[in-house]
Amino acid sequence: MKFDLSQTEENYLKAIYSLFVVANKPVSTNKIAERLETKASSVTDMIKKLAEKQLVDYVKYQGVSLTVTGKDIAVHVIRKHRLWEVFLVRHLGFQWDEVHEVAEQLEHVKSRKLTDGLDAFLDFPRYDPHGDPIPDKDGNFIKRNITVLSSLKINEESKIVGVKDSSSAFLKYLDNADIKLGVEIKVLHKEDFDNSMLLLIEGQKISISQQISSNLYVKQNKN
């Protein structure tokens, strides 16, 4: 069955998918409203429309989940978004804090042939500029064993592989602090009072707050 969905409908499916992945359970209409910055009543109306199209399952007081078809559409939108982010950074000179809003528009291009061609043109990238995995054309994500930097202990070493917060303000902070994806880090000290950290990054010592460390994904080095 082919669907001619609006951008708003696709955004709802993407939001529900993202919230479900984090919570691992059906998501409330209030959470969806918060994510999309809209009214709960508007969410309820949209969920009814998506349920009629058999793209979501909704049980009152229990929450919303995606059907198989709804999930396929949501993952494809995410795939397009992340591929376009790679393209914008690699070929049009965008910075990683500039690409999200543009990719939000480009992700609604319908052609799967274009998406697959873009993937091939980019040589099948596995991650977007923020370190998020890009699903393949079958909707499969790369599985990674990662954690947030704030969970590491003193003397543990790791590599920064992604950001939990992809807001422009946070990404600009990282740029100013010269904290990049792929750099090796070592925890030198953790402050008991506020859980701030002293890190060694490429030979330089830098202090960061818990707010920063809890928004950086790392992959620990094996001993």
N, C-alpha and C positions, 0 to 999 in steps of 0.2 A: 504494500500500500504506500502510495506516495503522498507526502504532506507538503502543502504550501503554507508554511508557518510564517507568522510575522516575526519581526525582530524581537518584539516583546515576549512572544511565546518561547522563542529560543532562549532568551535571557532567563526566563523562569526555569526552563529545564536545566540549564547550566547551573543556576543557583541551587536548585534542589539537589542536583548531583554533588556539587561541592560540599554542601552542608551534610548530606548523607554520608559522604566519605569520612568526614571528620567525626560525626556522631555515631556512625555505624548503626543507625536506627532511623525509622521514619521521622521526618522533621516537621516541626509545628509551623502553622501559618504565621505566627508571630516572628519566628526566626527568618522565614522567607521575606516577610515585610521589612524586617530590620536589614537584611542583606541587600534588598533592592531599593531601600529607602522609599517605601510606599505604604499605603494604609492597609491594615489587616483585612478590611472589607474588600479592597481591590484584589488582594491575594485570593480570597475566598471565591470571588467571581471568576478569576482566571483559572483556579484549580478545577472548578466545575467544567470550564470549557476544555481543559486538557484531559480531564477524566472522560468527557464525552468522546474525545478522539482516541481514547485508550492509550494515552501517553503517561498518565499517572494513576496511581491507586491512592484513594483518600478514604480514611476511616475517621469519622468525627471523634475528637478527643485523643486520637492515637497518632495522627500525623499523615504526612504525604511521602510516598516513595515512587520511584519511576518504574514503569513497565520496561520490558526488554527493549521495545521500540523506542520508548522515551529515553532510555539510557544510551542507546546507540546514537540518537540525534544529539544528545548533550555532549557525549564524548567527541563526536565529530566537530561540533562547534569549538570545543576546547582545542582539538587538534589544529583546526584552522587558525585560531587565535595565536597559538604558540608558534606555529610555522611562520605566520606573518611577522611576529615579533623578531624572529631570527632574521628574516629577510630585511626588515627595516634597519636592524643594527648592522648587519653585514654589508648591505649593498646601498643603503640610502643615508648612512651616516647618523642615524638616530642614536641617542644615548639610551641606556637601559631604563632610565627614569622617564623617558618620553614616549615609549612605544605602546603603553597599555591602552590609552584612549584611542589611538589610531587603529590598533588591532581590534578593539571593540567594534569598530565600524566594518573592518574588512572581514571579520569572522562570519558575517552573515551572507557572504557570497555563496550561492547555492551549489555551484559546479564541483562535484567530487573529482572530475577529470582535472580541473584547475588545481585543486588541492593536492592530488597525487603528483601532478606535474611540478608544482612548487616544491614538494617534498624531494623529488628527484633532482631538481635544479639545485637545491641546497645540500645535496649529497646525503640525504636522509639523517638529519640531525637528531640526536637522542634527547637533547635538552634545550629549553629556551634560554634567553639571556639571563633569566632569574634563577636558573637551575632546576626549573620544573620539568619533569619528563614529558616528552611528546608522544602521545599514543600513535601506534602504527595504523595503517589503513583498515586493519581489522579491529581496532579499538583496544589493543593490548598496550598496557603501560609497563615500562621497565620497573622491576622490583628492586628497591634499594634498602640497605640496612643503614638508616641514618637516624640522627637524634639532634636535639637542640644543644647549642654550645653551653647553655647554662647548666646542663646536667653533668658536664665533665668535672673530673676531680683534679686536684693539683698534680702536676707532672704528666698528665695525660696529653697525648698529641693527636691531632686530627687535621683534616682538610676541610675548608669551607666549600660546601657544594650547593647551597641554595639559601633563599630568604623566605621566611614565613610572612613577613610584611613586605609587600611589593609597592607600597605607596611611594610617591615621588619624593616626599620629605625624607623617608628612611633611606632610600637609595642614594640621595644626594649626601646624606650624612656619611654613608659608607664611602662614597667617592672622596669626600673631604678628609676622611680618616685614613684613606688609602687601604681600605679593606675590600678585597676582591675575591670573587669565586676562584677556587683552585689554589689559594695560598695555604701553606702549611702553618699551623699554629700550635703553640704549647701553652698550657695553663701554668703560670708561675705562682699565682696566689689567688685565693678567694677570700673576700672580706666577709666575716661572719655577720657583721652589722647589717649590710644591705645587699649581700651576694654579688657585689661588683667584682670584676676580675682583672687581674694583671696578666696580660698575654705577651708572648714572644711571637712576633709576626715578621718573618724574613729578616731576622736579626735586630728588629726594633721592638722595644717594650712599649706597650700601649694599654691604658686602663679603659675599660668599658663598663657601663652600667648593666644591671640585670635586664632592664628593658631591651637593651641591644642584644645581649647574649641569648635571650629567650626568643629572639626573632631571626637567629642565624642557624641554618641547618649545617651539620658537620658529619663527616664520615670518619670514624676513629681509625687510626693506624693500628695495624695488628702488631703485637709484640713478637 
